[in-house]
Structure formats: structure tokens, C-alpha cells
Amino acid sequence: MELINSLSPYLLVGLFFLGAIAFTLSTISGGGGALMQIPILNFLIGTSQTAPVINLGTFISRPTRIIIFWKHIVWKIFWFYVPSAMIGAVLAAWLFAEVKIYWVQIIVGLFLVSTFFQYRFGKKERSFEVKLWYFIPLGFFISIIGTLTGGMGPILNPFLLNAGIDKESLVGTKAAQSFFLGIAQIGSYALFGLLTDELWVYGIAMGLGAIVGNLIGKWLLQRMSKLAFRKWVIAIMVISGLALIIKAISELL
């Protein structure tokens, strides 16, 4: 309580609403909630603290999303993705303060922006073939980048869409994957001393807001068509890609 009293109540309330808004949008667009928060959190709490707070807040909100989308989870995708993702998360947390990934962020950003043309803004259901084993290297790669930056959810969306995973199934499957990835991320952050008491409070405030966002997003998602969902997914992928490119270039200069 002494720690909470020493922190700005306006900041904590702001983090709560940031989590609620970001995860409402994240639910109806298949991800991107973490990436949306990165520039705001960089400004509010500093670049070095952003990734642990985002991943902690996301982890706290995941059980709610898993429960409300449980019957839609595609478990065969889950089992191919999660083991390698957890290994990647531990490796990335160990390298957290040492590794710079600017060029990787630019490449990923360009790929996300290209989805606008790949899917013709949602009119095309699939753009390339995806096999189940693809999710093994994807889990490792995405978890490393996400652990280092605080968010990389949208990069998985083209692969899920091309595997025939859509709407509630996409959101639910990613939630289950992300929960177990989060165990590795948060455990590794704590093990390597990257989560201070202050960051725990920030992450909890954001996570509580994200829970509210998940519930609002589920209500909205039920009322969306598959075409509308794909358009939201693609829009967020393009925005996330541009944000990654701008962020990486600004840090390179």
C-alpha cells in the first residue's frame, strides 16, 4: 500500500483505461493491443520499462480471454506453437538488455504493411499456404521479438488466417498460446531482475483494464461478420507494421 500511495493515481487510472481501450481493439482485430500501447508507455514510464509492463498486463488479462473463447481454441495449432515459443521467451529475457533488433523490426513491419495488398483489404481469404509445422519456428521467432519489444501479436495473424483460423477461433487460439508464452516471459523477467515492485503495480493496473477490454471486445466480435473481422485484422496489421518501422528508424537515427 505504501508503494501504491507513492505512485501517481492519474498514471494508474490512465494505465487502466489504456489497457481497456487497447484490448477492446485487440479482441475485434485479432491482436495488436500490445503494439498500440508501446509509444504511449514509452512516453509515460520510459522505453526500458515498457516491455515488462506490457507483457505483465497482457498475461494478467489472458485467463479472461481464454475462458470466454475456450470452445473456439484450435488445440493442434497450440501444441505446435507453444513449446518453441516458451524457449524463445526465456532466451529473449536473458538477452533483454543486450540485444538490439531494429532491422528485424523494420522487416517485420514491412511484412505487416504488405498484408494490405496480400489480402486486398479483406476481400481475399488466403494469400499463401500454411502447414502446421510452420508454427514451430514461428513460435520461437515471435516470442523472442515480442519479449524484447513488448508486442508482436499481429505477425502471427497472416499465418493463422491462411491456416483457415478466423474470428473467435483466431482470438481464442492466440489467447491460449499467449498465456503459456506469458508464463515463460514473466518468470524470466522476474528471474533476471527486470520486474521491480513499481512495474508490478503498473502491469496489474493495465491488466485489470485489459480484462474489461476483453469482455467488451467479445460482445462486439459476436456482432461482426467474417469480412468485417478480416478488415479489422488487416487494418491493425498495417498500423502495427508502420509503428514498428517508425520506432525502429527513430532508434537507429
C-alpha positions in Angstrom: 0.0 0.0 0.0 2.9 2.4 0.7 4.2 1.8 -2.8 0.8 2.3 -4.4 0.3 5.6 -2.4 3.7 6.8 -3.7 2.6 6.4 -7.3 0.5 8.8 -9.3 -3.2 7.8 -9.2 -3.6 9.6 -12.5 -1.0 7.3 -14.1 -2.6 4.2 -12.6 -6.1 5.2 -13.9 -4.5 6.1 -17.2 -2.9 2.6 -17.5 -6.3 1.0 -16.6 -8.1 2.8 -19.4 -5.2 2.3 -21.8 -5.5 -1.4 -21.2 -9.3 -1.4 -21.6 -9.2 0.5 -24.9 -6.2 -1.4 -26.4 -7.6 -4.8 -25.6 -11.1 -4.0 -26.9 -9.5 -3.2 -30.2 -7.2 -6.2 -29.9 -10.1 -8.6 -29.4 -12.0 -7.4 -32.5 -8.8 -7.2 -34.7 -7.1 -10.4 -33.6 -4.2 -8.8 -31.7 -2.1 -5.7 -31.7 -3.1 -4.5 -28.3 0.4 -4.5 -27.0 1.9 -2.7 -30.0 -0.7 0.0 -29.7 0.4 0.7 -26.2 4.2 0.8 -26.8 4.5 4.5 -27.9 2.3 5.7 -25.1 4.1 3.7 -22.4 7.5 4.7 -23.8 6.4 8.3 -23.0 4.7 7.5 -19.6 7.2 5.2 -18.0 10.3 5.0 -20.2 11.4 2.7 -23.0 13.4 0.3 -20.8 10.3 -0.4 -18.7 7.7 -0.8 -21.4 8.2 -4.4 -22.5 7.9 -5.9 -19.0 4.8 -3.9 -18.1 3.0 -4.7 -21.4 3.8 -8.4 -21.1 2.7 -8.5 -17.4 -0.6 -6.6 -18.1 -1.3 -8.9 -21.1 -0.5 -12.0 -19.1 -3.0 -10.9 -16.3 -5.8 -10.4 -18.8 -5.3 -13.7 -20.7 -7.3 -16.1 -18.4 -10.4 -14.0 -19.1 -9.9 -14.2 -22.8 -9.2 -18.0 -22.6 -12.4 -18.6 -20.6 -14.7 -16.6 -22.9 -13.2 -18.1 -26.1 -12.5 -21.6 -24.7 -14.7 -23.6 -27.1 -13.1 -21.9 -30.1 -9.4 -22.7 -29.3 -7.7 -24.7 -32.1 -5.5 -27.0 -30.0 -3.5 -28.5 -32.8 -2.1 -25.1 -33.6 -1.5 -24.5 -29.9 0.7 -27.6 -29.5 2.9 -26.8 -32.5 3.4 -23.2 -31.4 3.8 -23.1 -27.6 6.9 -25.2 -26.8 9.3 -23.3 -29.1 7.7 -20.0 -28.0 8.4 -20.7 -24.4 12.1 -21.5 -25.2 12.3 -18.3 -27.2 10.8 -16.2 -24.4 13.4 -17.4 -21.9 16.3 -16.7 -24.3 15.0 -13.2 -25.1 14.6 -12.3 -21.4 18.2 -13.4 -20.8 19.3 -11.2 -23.7 16.9 -8.3 -22.9 19.4 -5.6 -22.1 22.0 -6.6 -24.7 20.2 -7.2 -28.0 19.0 -4.5 -30.4 16.6 -5.7 -33.1 16.0 -2.6 -35.2 16.5 -4.2 -38.6 14.3 -7.2 -37.7 11.5 -4.8 -36.6 11.8 -3.0 -40.0 11.5 -6.3 -41.9 8.5 -7.4 -39.7 6.9 -4.0 -40.2 7.2 -4.2 -44.0 5.7 -7.7 -43.9 2.7 -6.5 -41.9 2.2 -3.5 -44.2 2.3 -5.8 -47.2 -0.8 -7.7 -45.9 -2.9 -4.9 -47.2 -2.0 -6.0 -50.7 -1.8 -9.7 -50.0 -5.5 -9.8 -48.8 -6.8 -7.0 -50.9 -8.1 -5.4 -47.7 -10.0 -8.5 -46.6 -11.6 -9.5 -49.9 -9.2 -12.4 -50.3 -9.4 -15.1 -47.6 -6.0 -16.6 -48.0 -2.7 -15.4 -49.6 -0.3 -18.3 -49.1 -0.2 -21.9 -48.0 0.5 -22.6 -44.3 1.4 -26.0 -42.9 1.2 -26.9 -39.2 4.9 -27.3 -38.7 5.4 -23.6 -39.7 4.1 -22.7 -36.2 7.2 -24.3 -34.5 9.8 -21.8 -35.9 7.1 -19.0 -35.8 6.6 -19.6 -32.0 10.4 -19.2 -31.4 10.8 -16.2 -33.6 7.7 -14.3 -32.5 8.3 -14.9 -28.8 11.9 -13.6 -29.0 10.8 -10.4 -30.7 7.7 -9.9 -28.5 9.7 -10.4 -25.3 12.3 -7.9 -26.4 9.8 -5.2 -27.6 6.6 -5.9 -25.6 4.4 -7.0 -28.5 4.4 -8.9 -31.7 1.0 -10.5 -31.9 -0.1 -9.2 -35.3 2.8 -11.0 -37.1 1.1 -14.3 -36.4 -2.3 -13.3 -37.9 -1.5 -13.8 -41.6 -0.4 -17.4 -40.8 -3.5 -18.1 -38.8 -5.8 -16.7 -41.4 -4.0 -18.7 -44.1 -4.4 -21.8 -41.9 -8.2 -21.2 -42.0 -8.4 -19.8 -38.5 -10.9 -16.9 -38.2 -12.8 -14.7 -35.8 -13.4 -16.3 -32.4 -11.1 -19.2 -33.2 -8.2 -16.9 -34.0 -8.7 -14.8 -30.9 -9.1 -17.8 -28.6 -6.1 -19.8 -30.0 -3.8 -16.8 -29.7 -5.0 -16.2 -26.1 -4.2 -19.8 -25.1 -0.8 -19.6 -26.8 0.0 -16.2 -25.3 -0.9 -17.3 -21.8 1.8 -20.1 -21.7 4.2 -17.8 -23.5 3.5 -15.2 -20.8 4.4 -17.8 -18.1 7.9 -18.0 -19.6 8.1 -14.3 -20.2 7.1 -13.1 -16.7 9.0 -15.9 -15.0 12.1 -14.9 -16.9 11.7 -11.2 -16.3 11.4 -12.0 -12.6 14.4 -14.4 -12.6 16.6 -11.8 -14.3 15.5 -9.0 -12.0 13.6 -7.0 -14.7 10.3 -6.6 -12.7 10.5 -4.1 -9.9 7.7 -3.6 -7.4 6.7 -0.5 -9.2 6.4 -2.3 -12.6 4.3 -5.0 -11.0 1.8 -2.3 -9.9 1.8 -0.7 -13.4 1.3 -4.1 -15.0 -1.6 -5.0 -12.7 -3.4 -1.7 -13.4 -3.1 -2.3 -17.1 -4.1 -6.0 -16.8 -7.3 -5.1 -15.0 -8.2 -2.7 -17.7 -7.4 -5.3 -20.3 -9.8 -7.7 -18.7 -12.6 -5.2 -19.2 -11.4 -4.7 -22.8 -11.6 -8.4 -23.4 -15.3 -8.6 -22.3 -16.3 -5.5 -24.4 -14.4 -6.9 -27.4 -16.1 -10.3 -27.1 -19.5 -8.6 -27.2 -18.5 -6.6 -30.3 -16.9 -9.6 -32.0 -20.1 -11.6 -31.8 -21.8 -8.9 -33.9 -19.2 -8.8 -36.6 -19.1 -10.6 -40.0 -16.1 -12.6 -41.1 -15.3 -10.0 -43.7 -15.5 -7.1 -41.2 -13.2 -9.1 -38.9 -10.6 -9.6 -41.6 -10.7 -5.9 -42.5 -10.1 -5.0 -38.8 -7.2 -7.6 -38.6 -5.6 -6.2 -41.8 -6.0 -2.6 -40.7 -4.3 -3.3 -37.3 -1.5 -5.3 -39.0 -0.8 -2.3 -41.3 -0.9 0.2 -38.5 1.3 -2.1 -36.3 3.7 -2.5 -39.2 4.1 1.2 -39.7 4.5 1.8 -36.0 7.3 -0.8 -35.9 9.1 0.8 -38.8 8.9 4.3 -37.4 10.0 3.1 -34.0 13.0 1.2 -35.4 14.1 4.0 -37.7 13.8 6.6 -34.9 16.0 4.4 -32.7 18.6 3.9 -35.5 19.0 7.6 -36.2 
